[in-house]
Amino acid sequence: MKKQYILLLSVFAVEIFIVAILNERNIKVQSWIGNAIGVFIFLLPIQILLFLLGHNEMFIAKRRMCFKVAFWFINICYLLGGVASLV
């Protein structure tokens, strides 16, 4: 694997560890802005990884298309969730 993929997966593993610790101590964010920022920071390594994998010529076209669909699906869900919480 490329170094950038390993780095992004490591960052994601550290984020999961931190979220598990926060959940264990019952630390929660009470505002929708805090939730939005937290979700954005949590999903950023996943989004970057999916974007890079979607443009990597090492994979077959079907798999690259799956990575691109997952990338856009997460973005659309994030935006629609923000709009729904505002309404």
Secondary structure as GFF3:
##gff-version 3
##sequence-region A 1 87
A	DSSP	alpha_helix	3	24	.	.	.	ID=ss1
A	DSSP	alpha_helix	32	54	.	.	.	ID=ss2
A	DSSP	alpha_helix	61	86	.	.	.	ID=ss3
###
